[in-house]
Amino acid sequence: MDVYIIIPFHNEEKYIESTVKSIVEQSYPVKKLLLVNDNSTDKSSSKIDIYLKEYSWISKIDINSNNNHIPGKKVINAFNQGLKIMDSNYDIICKFDADIILPKNYLEKVILEYNKDPLVGMVSGILHIKKNDKWIFEKVSSKKHVRGPIKSYKKECFKEIGGLKESIGWDTVDVLLAKYNKWKVVTNENLIVKHLKPTGLNYNKSAKYLQGEALYKMRFGIVLSLLSAIKRAYNLRSITYLIFIKIGYIIAVFSAKKRMVSEKEGVFIRKIIWENIFKKVIS
């Protein structure tokens, strides 16, 4: 299987070299790696110059999205601009962040999952962050969820879900749409990726309301949105986070934000989420 990787980045001089190095050292060869520099003002680009010179399969483009650091919008805009200039001769397309370190067998293990079952459409490991000199699971979502910094997609699945949405919630709706289109989503809990920068560290102040907006755009409905907000606020140990999500949802309702999914897809999404809730209650 031919693997293409796109890494959008903005001001990642502390981490990007480690990320690229971990990709170069993979036991499974990468066909193409495209680094998308979104208006970095630090030394991010110079940090990767050595790799651009040494490896012909690594390339870089410079863009300016002017989206500040709005969750979803900036990073996926950069990813999509990179995708436009790449050919489609891949079997697996990956969207990685520039602040991760992959274990050397990461892609090898990911490809094994795809080879096990032709219906597998998305695969990843899990993210750990460093806390008190120990690498621990980054508990912002379930270990069963394919996280945004380490996404991989089979080409057919990627096409069927319509690519990636330029909105917060993109890395949840892609999983749900994959399942809607009968694809299996797999996470390997033994495949640990080091996340060098905790999620949300560089989000701007307006981002605090966008999680609620995302729930509206994904057609969760009032009850499921509230339950999702409570769960996330509990994981983050933040009551104010719950309040911001509720306000964001209400703002999205009254401003009639454009939905990310159709009504039919929304029905499926609510159904699958309720089923997961009941399974957890029963167990």
Secondary structure as a PSIPRED ss2 file (coil, helix, strand):
# PSIPRED VFORMAT (PSIPRED V4.0)

   1 M C   1.000  0.000  0.000
   2 D C   1.000  0.000  0.000
   3 V E   0.000  0.000  1.000
   4 Y E   0.000  0.000  1.000
   5 I E   0.000  0.000  1.000
   6 I E   0.000  0.000  1.000
   7 I E   0.000  0.000  1.000
   8 P E   0.000  0.000  1.000
   9 F E   0.000  0.000  1.000
  10 H C   1.000  0.000  0.000
  11 N C   1.000  0.000  0.000
  12 E C   1.000  0.000  0.000
  13 E C   1.000  0.000  0.000
  14 K C   1.000  0.000  0.000
  15 Y C   1.000  0.000  0.000
  16 I H   0.000  1.000  0.000
  17 E H   0.000  1.000  0.000
  18 S H   0.000  1.000  0.000
  19 T H   0.000  1.000  0.000
  20 V H   0.000  1.000  0.000
  21 K H   0.000  1.000  0.000
  22 S H   0.000  1.000  0.000
  23 I H   0.000  1.000  0.000
  24 V H   0.000  1.000  0.000
  25 E C   1.000  0.000  0.000
  26 Q C   1.000  0.000  0.000
  27 S C   1.000  0.000  0.000
  28 Y C   1.000  0.000  0.000
  29 P C   1.000  0.000  0.000
  30 V C   1.000  0.000  0.000
  31 K C   1.000  0.000  0.000
  32 K E   0.000  0.000  1.000
  33 L E   0.000  0.000  1.000
  34 L E   0.000  0.000  1.000
  35 L E   0.000  0.000  1.000
  36 V E   0.000  0.000  1.000
  37 N E   0.000  0.000  1.000
  38 D E   0.000  0.000  1.000
  39 N C   1.000  0.000  0.000
  40 S C   1.000  0.000  0.000
  41 T C   1.000  0.000  0.000
  42 D C   1.000  0.000  0.000
  43 K C   1.000  0.000  0.000
  44 S H   0.000  1.000  0.000
  45 S H   0.000  1.000  0.000
  46 S H   0.000  1.000  0.000
  47 K H   0.000  1.000  0.000
  48 I C   1.000  0.000  0.000
  49 D H   0.000  1.000  0.000
  50 I H   0.000  1.000  0.000
  51 Y H   0.000  1.000  0.000
  52 L H   0.000  1.000  0.000
  53 K H   0.000  1.000  0.000
  54 E H   0.000  1.000  0.000
  55 Y C   1.000  0.000  0.000
  56 S C   1.000  0.000  0.000
  57 W C   1.000  0.000  0.000
  58 I E   0.000  0.000  1.000
  59 S E   0.000  0.000  1.000
  60 K E   0.000  0.000  1.000
  61 I E   0.000  0.000  1.000
  62 D E   0.000  0.000  1.000
  63 I E   0.000  0.000  1.000
  64 N C   1.000  0.000  0.000
  65 S C   1.000  0.000  0.000
  66 N C   1.000  0.000  0.000
  67 N C   1.000  0.000  0.000
  68 N C   1.000  0.000  0.000
  69 H C   1.000  0.000  0.000
  70 I C   1.000  0.000  0.000
  71 P C   1.000  0.000  0.000
  72 G C   1.000  0.000  0.000
  73 K H   0.000  1.000  0.000
  74 K H   0.000  1.000  0.000
  75 V H   0.000  1.000  0.000
  76 I H   0.000  1.000  0.000
  77 N H   0.000  1.000  0.000
  78 A H   0.000  1.000  0.000
  79 F H   0.000  1.000  0.000
  80 N H   0.000  1.000  0.000
  81 Q H   0.000  1.000  0.000
  82 G H   0.000  1.000  0.000
  83 L H   0.000  1.000  0.000
  84 K H   0.000  1.000  0.000
  85 I H   0.000  1.000  0.000
  86 M C   1.000  0.000  0.000
  87 D C   1.000  0.000  0.000
  88 S C   1.000  0.000  0.000
  89 N C   1.000  0.000  0.000
  90 Y C   1.000  0.000  0.000
  91 D C   1.000  0.000  0.000
  92 I E   0.000  0.000  1.000
  93 I E   0.000  0.000  1.000
  94 C E   0.000  0.000  1.000
  95 K E   0.000  0.000  1.000
  96 F E   0.000  0.000  1.000
  97 D C   1.000  0.000  0.000
  98 A C   1.000  0.000  0.000
  99 D C   1.000  0.000  0.000
 100 I E   0.000  0.000  1.000
 101 I E   0.000  0.000  1.000
 102 L C   1.000  0.000  0.000
 103 P C   1.000  0.000  0.000
 104 K C   1.000  0.000  0.000
 105 N C   1.000  0.000  0.000
 106 Y H   0.000  1.000  0.000
 107 L H   0.000  1.000  0.000
 108 E H   0.000  1.000  0.000
 109 K H   0.000  1.000  0.000
 110 V H   0.000  1.000  0.000
 111 I H   0.000  1.000  0.000
 112 L H   0.000  1.000  0.000
 113 E H   0.000  1.000  0.000
 114 Y H   0.000  1.000  0.000
 115 N H   0.000  1.000  0.000
 116 K H   0.000  1.000  0.000
 117 D C   1.000  0.000  0.000
 118 P C   1.000  0.000  0.000
 119 L C   1.000  0.000  0.000
 120 V E   0.000  0.000  1.000
 121 G E   0.000  0.000  1.000
 122 M E   0.000  0.000  1.000
 123 V E   0.000  0.000  1.000
 124 S E   0.000  0.000  1.000
 125 G E   0.000  0.000  1.000
 126 I E   0.000  0.000  1.000
 127 L E   0.000  0.000  1.000
 128 H E   0.000  0.000  1.000
 129 I E   0.000  0.000  1.000
 130 K E   0.000  0.000  1.000
 131 K E   0.000  0.000  1.000
 132 N C   1.000  0.000  0.000
 133 D C   1.000  0.000  0.000
 134 K E   0.000  0.000  1.000
 135 W E   0.000  0.000  1.000
 136 I E   0.000  0.000  1.000
 137 F E   0.000  0.000  1.000
 138 E C   1.000  0.000  0.000
 139 K C   1.000  0.000  0.000
 140 V C   1.000  0.000  0.000
 141 S C   1.000  0.000  0.000
 142 S C   1.000  0.000  0.000
 143 K C   1.000  0.000  0.000
 144 K C   1.000  0.000  0.000
 145 H C   1.000  0.000  0.000
 146 V C   1.000  0.000  0.000
 147 R C   1.000  0.000  0.000
 148 G C   1.000  0.000  0.000
 149 P C   1.000  0.000  0.000
 150 I E   0.000  0.000  1.000
 151 K E   0.000  0.000  1.000
 152 S E   0.000  0.000  1.000
 153 Y E   0.000  0.000  1.000
 154 K E   0.000  0.000  1.000
 155 K H   0.000  1.000  0.000
 156 E H   0.000  1.000  0.000
 157 C H   0.000  1.000  0.000
 158 F H   0.000  1.000  0.000
 159 K H   0.000  1.000  0.000
 160 E H   0.000  1.000  0.000
 161 I C   1.000  0.000  0.000
 162 G C   1.000  0.000  0.000
 163 G C   1.000  0.000  0.000
 164 L C   1.000  0.000  0.000
 165 K C   1.000  0.000  0.000
 166 E C   1.000  0.000  0.000
 167 S C   1.000  0.000  0.000
 168 I C   1.000  0.000  0.000
 169 G C   1.000  0.000  0.000
 170 W H   0.000  1.000  0.000
 171 D H   0.000  1.000  0.000
 172 T H   0.000  1.000  0.000
 173 V H   0.000  1.000  0.000
 174 D H   0.000  1.000  0.000
 175 V H   0.000  1.000  0.000
 176 L H   0.000  1.000  0.000
 177 L H   0.000  1.000  0.000
 178 A H   0.000  1.000  0.000
 179 K H   0.000  1.000  0.000
 180 Y H   0.000  1.000  0.000
 181 N C   1.000  0.000  0.000
 182 K C   1.000  0.000  0.000
 183 W C   1.000  0.000  0.000
 184 K E   0.000  0.000  1.000
 185 V E   0.000  0.000  1.000
 186 V E   0.000  0.000  1.000
 187 T E   0.000  0.000  1.000
 188 N E   0.000  0.000  1.000
 189 E E   0.000  0.000  1.000
 190 N E   0.000  0.000  1.000
 191 L E   0.000  0.000  1.000
 192 I E   0.000  0.000  1.000
 193 V E   0.000  0.000  1.000
 194 K E   0.000  0.000  1.000
 195 H E   0.000  0.000  1.000
 196 L C   1.000  0.000  0.000
 197 K C   1.000  0.000  0.000
 198 P C   1.000  0.000  0.000
 199 T C   1.000  0.000  0.000
 200 G C   1.000  0.000  0.000
 201 L C   1.000  0.000  0.000
 202 N C   1.000  0.000  0.000
 203 Y C   1.000  0.000  0.000
 204 N C   1.000  0.000  0.000
 205 K H   0.000  1.000  0.000
 206 S H   0.000  1.000  0.000
 207 A H   0.000  1.000  0.000
 208 K H   0.000  1.000  0.000
 209 Y H   0.000  1.000  0.000
 210 L H   0.000  1.000  0.000
 211 Q H   0.000  1.000  0.000
 212 G H   0.000  1.000  0.000
 213 E H   0.000  1.000  0.000
 214 A H   0.000  1.000  0.000
 215 L H   0.000  1.000  0.000
 216 Y H   0.000  1.000  0.000
 217 K H   0.000  1.000  0.000
 218 M C   1.000  0.000  0.000
 219 R C   1.000  0.000  0.000
 220 F C   1.000  0.000  0.000
 221 G H   0.000  1.000  0.000
 222 I H   0.000  1.000  0.000
 223 V H   0.000  1.000  0.000
 224 L H   0.000  1.000  0.000
 225 S H   0.000  1.000  0.000
 226 L H   0.000  1.000  0.000
 227 L H   0.000  1.000  0.000
 228 S H   0.000  1.000  0.000
 229 A H   0.000  1.000  0.000
 230 I H   0.000  1.000  0.000
 231 K H   0.000  1.000  0.000
 232 R H   0.000  1.000  0.000
 233 A H   0.000  1.000  0.000
 234 Y H   0.000  1.000  0.000
 235 N H   0.000  1.000  0.000
 236 L H   0.000  1.000  0.000
 237 R C   1.000  0.000  0.000
 238 S C   1.000  0.000  0.000
 239 I H   0.000  1.000  0.000
 240 T H   0.000  1.000  0.000
 241 Y H   0.000  1.000  0.000
 242 L H   0.000  1.000  0.000
 243 I H   0.000  1.000  0.000
 244 F H   0.000  1.000  0.000
 245 I H   0.000  1.000  0.000
 246 K H   0.000  1.000  0.000
 247 I H   0.000  1.000  0.000
 248 G H   0.000  1.000  0.000
 249 Y H   0.000  1.000  0.000
 250 I H   0.000  1.000  0.000
 251 I H   0.000  1.000  0.000
 252 A H   0.000  1.000  0.000
 253 V H   0.000  1.000  0.000
 254 F H   0.000  1.000  0.000
 255 S C   1.000  0.000  0.000
 256 A C   1.000  0.000  0.000
 257 K C   1.000  0.000  0.000
 258 K C   1.000  0.000  0.000
 259 R C   1.000  0.000  0.000
 260 M C   1.000  0.000  0.000
 261 V C   1.000  0.000  0.000
 262 S C   1.000  0.000  0.000
 263 E H   0.000  1.000  0.000
 264 K H   0.000  1.000  0.000
 265 E H   0.000  1.000  0.000
 266 G H   0.000  1.000  0.000
 267 V H   0.000  1.000  0.000
 268 F H   0.000  1.000  0.000
 269 I H   0.000  1.000  0.000
 270 R H   0.000  1.000  0.000
 271 K H   0.000  1.000  0.000
 272 I H   0.000  1.000  0.000
 273 I H   0.000  1.000  0.000
 274 W H   0.000  1.000  0.000
 275 E H   0.000  1.000  0.000
 276 N H   0.000  1.000  0.000
 277 I H   0.000  1.000  0.000
 278 F H   0.000  1.000  0.000
 279 K H   0.000  1.000  0.000
 280 K H   0.000  1.000  0.000
 281 V H   0.000  1.000  0.000
 282 I H   0.000  1.000  0.000
 283 S C   1.000  0.000  0.000
